Amino acid sequence: MVGRVVTVQSKQLFLAPCCATIQEYAATGADFNPPSTVACPHVQRFRQDQAAKKKPRHSCAVWHCQAQALPRPHSVVDHREGTLETVHLCHRHTPPDEWLRRAKNFQQFNEACKAWEAKAKQHARK
């Protein structure tokens, strides 16, 4: 594939000889043979792409819970400030969706999370 441009799903790709990675063909003239004084430009771009792909990690919003939150966020109205907040919860503090639909503000949302945790603890004791 060195020296050849391949079209896949309407993207033109080639094998970069400097770093042996598949790159998108830009038709700049330096695609196949980058200047020898410059380090491989593809490696830096690859590292930036990989860093951008990492998913952000959130911790549970429940006070004193240090567990990693689930990826699905919940939107809740903060009744004190009148703003819509995005909250991430861990598996232990995430009640069913029907419980969360009944919560009209942040206080009711917190109560639903605490009630669910208490119910889960009670169920685990049995």
N, C-alpha and C positions, 0 to 999 in steps of 0.2 A: 504494500500500500504506500510505501515511500515514493513520493513524487506523483501520486495520484489523488484526485479529488473525487470523493464519493458523495452522491446525493442520497440522503436518508430523511424521509418525511419532510421534504422541501428545505432541508438544511444541507449545506455543503460542508463536508468534513474531510480532514486529512490527518495523516500520522506525522506529527512533528518529530523530525529526526534529532533535534537537540535534547528533548526530554522524554521521547517515546510515549507521548500521550496523544489522545485523539483531540483535535482542536477544530473549531469552526473556521472555515476558510474565509478570509477577509479580502483577498485579492489585493494585498498591499505591495506585493513584490518581495517582501521579506519573510513571507510565511514559511517557505521551505528552507531558507538559508538566512537565519537572523545574523546580524553583525557579530563577529567573534569577540569584539570588545565588550559587548553587553551580555550580561547573564541571561539565561533563558527567560523570556518574558512570560512564558506559559506557567511556570512553576508558581510565581507570585500570584498570578490570577487564579490558579487552581486553589491555592491556600486561602485566598480571600473568599472564593466561592464556597469552600468547605466550612469556613467560619460562619458565613451567612446562613448556611443550611442548618446549623445547630439550633435546636429548639430551645427557647428560653425555659429555664427551670423556675418554678414558683413553689413557695412553701405554702402550707395550709393557712388560711386567713383566720382560723379559730385561735383565740388567745391561748398561749402555752402549748400549742401543737407545733412541733418542728418537722412533721412528716412532709414528704414531697407531695405536692398537689397533683390531682388528675389534670390532664391537658385541657379538658373542657371547662371554660370559664362560665360563671353565672353572673347575670346582670341584676343589680339590686338598687332600688332607690334609697339613697341616704336621706331620711326624712328630716334630719337636723339641718342639713345644708341644701337640700333640694337638688341634689345631683345624682346622676346615674353612675354607679360604681361597678367595676368589674372585680369579681371575687373568685379566687381559686380555692377549692377545698380538696382535702385528701379523701381517700375511700371511706375511712371511718366516719367522717363528718358530712358526707354527702347523702342527704335524704332523698327519697324518691321525688320525681318531678312533680307529682300531684301535691306533695307537701309544699314544694317551693312555689307553685302557682298560687297558693293561698296567701303567701306572704306579700303584704302590700308595701312594707317598708323594711328598713334594715333591722330594726328591733325584732319584728316578727320573723325575719329570715334567721337571725341568731337564735331565737327561741326554737325554731324548727330544727336547726342543726343540733342544738343541745338535746332536744327531745329525741331525735334520731340516735344520737350517741348513747343516751341513757337506755333506749330500747335495745340497741345493739349489745350493750354491756349486760343487760338483763338476760337477753337471749343466749349470750355466751356462757353465762353462769350455769344455765340448765344442763 
